[in-house]
Amino acid sequence: MRNIINNDTKRAIIYIRVSTDEQVDNFSLETQQKICIQEAERRGMEIVKTFREEGKSAKTIMGRPVLMELLEFCRKNKRNIDAVIVYRLDRVSRQLQDYLAIRKRLAEYQITIISASEPTGNSPTERFIESMLASFAQMDNDVRGERAKNGLKARFLAGLSSGTLPLGYIYENGYAVKDPNTWDKIKNAWELMATGTKTLQEMATLMNEWGLRQRYNIGEQIIRAQALSRMFRNKYYIGILVSSKYPEQVRAQHLPMISEAIFYRVQAAIDGRSNIVKTQVSRRNKDNKEFPLRRILVCDHCGNPVTGGWSKGKLTRYAYYRCQKGCRVPSISADKVHEATTHFLSGITPTKEGLDAFIALLRRTYYERVTQLQKRRDEADNELKKLYELRQSLIQKNLDGIYSDEIFKEQNKLIEEQIANVQITKDDALLAKYNLEAIIKFMKEKFSNLGKTYQMSNLSQLRVLLCSIFPAGMRWSYPGYYNTEISPIYQSIRMFDCNQISSCRGAEN
């Protein structure tokens, strides 16, 4: 800036601003500056400096560094500046309170605000008109905000998405559509979570291994359990829009990723209400192929899990199993434990006749279950229809002011819990996923000789096998198994009454 010297010519500075949504030709910075210069020339004023602020909103003065710089410049040069010229008063602020505060501060410096396109001045009438124009700017701003607010609600009620979309969806021409890069992976995550075999932390680890990432304003981040908790509670995935601003729950226009049955099964799994998996011994066990029975074996002396370790000999190391709590009982060679396990499993292998009879009964029971399931689903659908109508009535009463927001939230929560229970009751997704003939083939191959199956199974298969047969673990009493509890399901296969074979064969044929 050139040095400012005192003379009779009045001096002015120009302030021009444009927000992001005002980047149009007739409102550009260059257009504003040209008109302001013409106004200064008309008034015989000398332009000392021009302040340009681009892409900043006039809703508040916060976050407008150039305006702050202008006010500081005026404070330091108040004896040498006579006016601030703007294209329009709303360039200073669209909030009347902020505008009046800025005008008051400049007035203390004996600096006048001049609008190049509106009547401004120091007379009472001109000051009144100036205040009215500033009020109109605020009103215009408020009307825009109200329109935007109403537009967002109208979009919500129409079932259209706004804001950031959840994982699995992207915007295309303003509408939420499948994200081809993540859709199948997110859907698989929902289905896996619905089985009740994974914790949120395990799912987060798995989804990160799949290459999925959480989207934030600052960029993509690894998926964490807390973010997954929100994702698995989001009804967006079943095609329902929910907002903290509005009480309604709206049927959305985007394609649902999962069924309501899967959604509520996941809720039950997260809340600990899932009865899908009763025994989780294998899931807590760490991989160690040298000690596959670690934590599956249970010490009969104290009831604690048995762990594994190594004993160092003169020439090599030896694998041993021992009580995790250090009971005063001898450790035992891992080879002897595996040999005893093979012998024990061979001893509880079901007979061929009993296994065939159980398979015949399984087939008959399966088809009976399918028939019952369809009937139960029909009954549940009717009950769900009534609950949805009740919830819609509750929403309408809240909108009409009959029910307060507090009562609405309380009653809506109760209805939501009922819907969740009905969805879980009617759902038998696992049954639908079963291939009956593949299961029968598996049983014939694996159950015909459990000792051999034990020797031929990998670590993961072995755990599933043993934890399914022995849900409370295998009790080791040194030097063998003692009083080990067998699951009722497997016990029914092993001890199946062969006198039922003739009646079951009719069902098999």
N, C-alpha and C positions, 0 to 999 in steps of 0.2 A: 504494500500500500504506500502511496506517495505521502509525504509529510502534509499534515493538515495545518493550514495557516488561517488566521482570523481575517476575514474580509466581509464585505456586505452581502456577498452571494450566499444564499441559503444552501446548506449541504444536506444530502439525504443518502440513506442506504436502501438497497432493494432486498426484499426477502421473497423468494419464490419457492414453492413446494408443490410436489405432486406425489400422490400415493400410488401404490401399485395398480389399483383398479381404475386409475384416472389417466393411464398412459395412452391418451388419444391426441390426435394432431392439434385440435383446437384448444387443448388444455395443457400442452407440453410446456416444459421449462422455458424453451426458447420463445414461445408465443407470449408467455407471461412476462418474460424479461423485456421483450420488445415493447409491449404495451406500457409497462412501468417506466421505461426510458422515455417514451413519448409523453407520459404524464409529467415526468420531471422536467422535460424541456418546456412543456406548456406552462408550468409554474415557475420556470426560470431557476430551477434547482440544479446543483452540481452533484453528480453521482460519485460518492466516495468509495463505496464498496458494494458488492453484490453477494448475498448469501444464498446458496443453492442447497435445497434439501430434497432428495429424491427417494421415493419408495417408502415414505413415512406417513402414517395415518394421523389425522387431526383430532381423533377422539380424545386424546389426552396429550399433554405437553411432555410427558415422560417418554423417554426413548427417542427424543428428537434433538440430537447433539448440536445440530447447526443452529437451531433456535436458541439453545442455551448459550452457544458461542455469540450469537447476535446480542443477546441481553447483556452479556459480560462486556462486549465491545462498546455498547451504548453507555454502560456504567463508567468505563474508563475514558470515554470521549464525549461525555455528556455536554461539555461546553462547546463542542465543535460539530455536533449533529443536531439537525432541526427536525428531521422527519424519517419515518420508516415507511417506504412505499411498498404496497402489496397489490397484487392483481385483484384480489377480493378479500374481504375480511375473514372469510372462512379459511384462508390460507394460514392465518395466525392460529386459530383454533375453532373447532366446531362446538365446543362446550362454552356456554355463556360465562360460567364462573371463571374458567381459565382465561377467556378473552379479557374479561374485565380486570382480572388480576394483572395481566400483562400490560393492558392500557394504563392502569394505575401506576405501575412501576415506571413505565416510559414517561408518564406525565410528571413524575417526581424528578425526572431528568430534563423536563421541559422539552420532550420529544413527542411529536404528534404522529399518529398512525393515519396514513393516507391510502385510500382505496382508489386504484386507477380506473375502476369500472362502477363505483358506487359513490353516492353523495356523502362525503365526510368533511368535518371541519370542527371548529372550536365553539361555535355558537350553540346555545341550548337546544335549538331545533335540530341542528346537525348531529349533536351528541345523542339526542333521543333517537333519531333515525339510525345512527350507528349502532346503538344498543339493540334496536329492533332487528336490524340486519343480522347481528350476532345471534339474537334469539332465534331468528328464522333458520340460521345455519345449524343450531343445535336441534331445532325441531325436525329439520330435514334429516339430520343424522339419526335422531331417535326413530323417525318413521322408517328409515332404511333398516335400522336394527330390528324394529318390530316386524317388518316385512320378511327379513331374513329368518327371524325366529318363527314366524308363522309358516314360512316356506319349509323350514326344517321339520316342523310338526306335521305339516301336510304330507311331506315326503315320507315321514315315519308312518303315519296312518295309512298311507298308500302301500306300505310294505316294502319301501325302497331303502337301501342302506345309505348311511352317511358316516363320514369319519373313517378311521382306520379299520380295515377289514381283518377278521381273524385269519389265522393260518389256514391255507387251503383255498382261499378266495383272492381274486384280484378284480380291479375295476376294468371294464371294457365299455367304452362309450357311455360312461356314467352308471353302468349296471354291474352288479356283483356276479361274476362267473367263476367257473372252475379255474384254479391255477394248475396248469398241466404239470408243473414241476413239483408240486407238493401234495396235490389232491389225494392220490392213492396212498401216500405215506401217512398222512394225517388220518385218513379213514382206517388204515390198518392199526394205527395207534389207538383209536377209539375201540375197535373190535378187540384188540389185545387187552386193553384196560377193562373191558366188560367181562373178561374171563375171571377177574378177581385174583389173578396170580402175580400181578405187578404192583409195586408201590409207585408213588409219584416220582420219587428219586430214581428208581430203576427205569421208569419210562423216560425221564429226562435224559438219562445217560444213553439209552437206546436210541432216542430220536436225534440226539446230537451225533451219534455214530452213523445214522442214516443221512447226515448232511443237512438236517433241518436247522433253521435259525429263527429266533424271535425277532420281529420287526419293531424297532423303536424310532423315535424322531432323530436320534443321534446315529442311527444306523442299525445294522444287524448284530445281535448278540447271541451267545449260546443260550439254549433253553434251560431254564431252572425249574425246580419243582414248584415253586410258588406261582410262576407263570402258568404252569400246566394245571394247577388247581383252578385258576380262573378259566382256562380254556375248556376244561372238562365240566365246568358249570355253565358254560355259555349255550343258551338255547338257540343261538344263531344256527348251530349245526343241525337242528331239527326243523329249521325253516320258520322260526319264531323270533320276532324283533322285540327286545325288551330294552327300556331306557330308564335311567334314574330320574329323568325329567318328567316323564309321563307315566300314568298308572296303567295304561293299556298294554296288553300283550297282543301283538299284531301278527297275523299270518303273512310271512314275507313272500316276495316274488322270486327270490333266488332259489336255486336248486338245493334241497336239503342234502346233507352228506350222509346222515345216519337216520335210523328210525327212532321213534320215541322210546321203544322198548330198550334199545341199546343205551340211549341216553340215561334212562332211569336205572338201568343195571349198573352203569358207571357211577351214578350218584350213590347207590347202595354200597359199591365197592369202596369208594372214597370215605363214606361215613362209617365204614366198618360193619355195615349191615348185610354184607354179602355172605351167603352160605354156600357159595360155589366150591370154595376150597377150605376144607376143615383143617388139613394138616399142611404145614408149611416148613417141615423139617428140611426138605431138600432145598428149598429156596434160600434158607439161611446158611446152608453148608457152603464152604469155600471149595473151589476146585483144587483137588490134589489127587492125581491118579494113583499115587503110591498108597494113599489111605482113603479109598472110596467109601469105607464104612464109618469114617469119622463123623461123630455126632448123630449117626443113625443108631449105633450101638449105645446101649444104656447100661450103666453099672448097676447090677442087681443089689449090691451092698448098700449104696447110698442114693441110687436113683438119678445120678447125674450123667450127662453124656460122656461117652468115651472118646478120647482124642488119640492122635497118632504122633509118633516121634521116632527118632533114630538112636540106636545104641552103637557106639563105636567099638569094633573089635580090633584084633591085632592087624588084620589084613584088609578088612572091609567094614562097611556099616550094615546094620541089621534094622529092619523096620519092625516096630512094636506098637501095639495098642495098649493104652493105659487109661485109668480113670482121670477125668479132667480135674477133679478135686483132690487127687492124691491120696485116695484111700489106701490103707495098708493091706493091699491085695496085690498079688504078683502081676506084672505086665505079661503080655502074651505075644508071641511071634505073629506078625501079620500073616505069614504063610499058613500058620495053624488056624487062625481066625477064618481066613478065606476057605480053607479046606472044610472047617466045621460048618461054615455058612452053606457051602455047596451041598454037603451031606444033609443039613437041616432042611433046605429048600426041596431037595429031592424027596425027602420024607413027607412033605406036605403037598406034593404034586397030586392033583385030582386024578381019579381013574378016568380012562377014556369014556366009559359008559356014563359016568357022572357028568363029565364035561359036555358030552353030546346032548344029554338030557337038559342040562342047564342052558345050552345054546338054543335048543328048541323052545324052551320056556322064554328065553330072552327075546326070540323073534316074535313069539306070540304077544308078549308083554309090550314090545315096542310098538306094534300096530294098534294095540288097545290104547296105548298112551297117545298115539297120533290122533285117534278118534276123540279121546277125552280132551286133548289139547285144543282141537278145533272148536269143540263145544264151549270150553272155557274162554277161548278168545272171543267168541260171539257174545257171551255174557259180559265179558270185560269191556268190549266195545260199546255195549249199551250203557254200562255204568260210566264209562269215560265220557260219552256223549252228554249224560246228565251233569257230570262234574264240569265240563266245558261250558254248558249253558248256565250253570250256577255261577261260574267265574265271570262270565260275560255280564250277567245280571249284577254282580257285585261291582264290576267296573262302571257300569252305567249309573248305579246308585252313588258311586263316588263322584262321578262327573256331575251328577245332578245336585250334589251337596247333601244328600241324605246321610251318607257315611263320611266321616272324617278320614283323612289320610292314615291316621293311626289305626282306626278300626279296619280300614281297607287292607292295610298291610298285615294285620293280625289274622283276619279272615282269609285273605288270599294265601297266606302261608299254610293254614290248615287245609285249604283245598288243594294246594300244591302237594302237600304230603300225601293226601288221599290219592291224587293222580299218580304219584310215584309208586305207591303201594300196589295200585291196580295194574300199572304197567309191568312191575316186577312179577306180579302174580300171573299175568297172562303170557308173559314171555317165556319161551323155552328155546332160546336161540341155540343152545348147545345141542339140543335134540335135532334141530333142523340141520346142523352142520355135520351130524354123524352120517357116515356111510356104513349102514348096518352090515353089509356083506364084508366090507373091509375089516370091521371090528371082529366079526366071527372068524375070519381068516387069521387075524392077529392072535386071537385067543387060542385057536387050534395050534398055531406055531409056537407061541410063547409059553402056554400053560401045559403043554404036553410033557415037558420036562423042565421044571423050574431051576434045577441045579445046573443044567446045561445052559439055559437062558442066562443065568447069573454069570457064568464064565464067558459067554459070548457077547454080553452087553457092554456098551461104552459107559463112561462115567455118568452121563446125563440119563441114559436109559435105565441104568442100574438104580439110580436114586428114585426115579419115578416108580419102578417096579417095587422096591422095598418099602418106600413110604406109602404106597397104595395098599400093600398087604399088611404092613405093620405101622399103623398110624401113630402109635405111642412109642415107636422105636423097638429095637430088638434087644431084649434083656440078656446080658452076658453075666453069668454067675461064676466064671472061673472054675473049670476050664471049658464050659460049654453054655449053650442057650438053655434058659430055664424060665418057664412060666411066661413066655412071650405072647402078647395079645395079638390075635389075628383079626383083621377087619371083618365086620359082619358080612360084607359083600363077598369077600373072598371065601370066608368060612362057608357061606351058602353054596358056593361052587364046589368047594372041596368035600363037603359033607352032604352033597345033594342026594336025595333019596332016589335010588335007581328004580324003585317001584313006580316012580312017576314017568319013567321013560315012555311007556306005551301011550299015556295020555298026551305027553308033550310032542311025540312024533306026529300025532295027528295035526298039530299046529304047524310043525315043520314042513309036512307034506302039503 
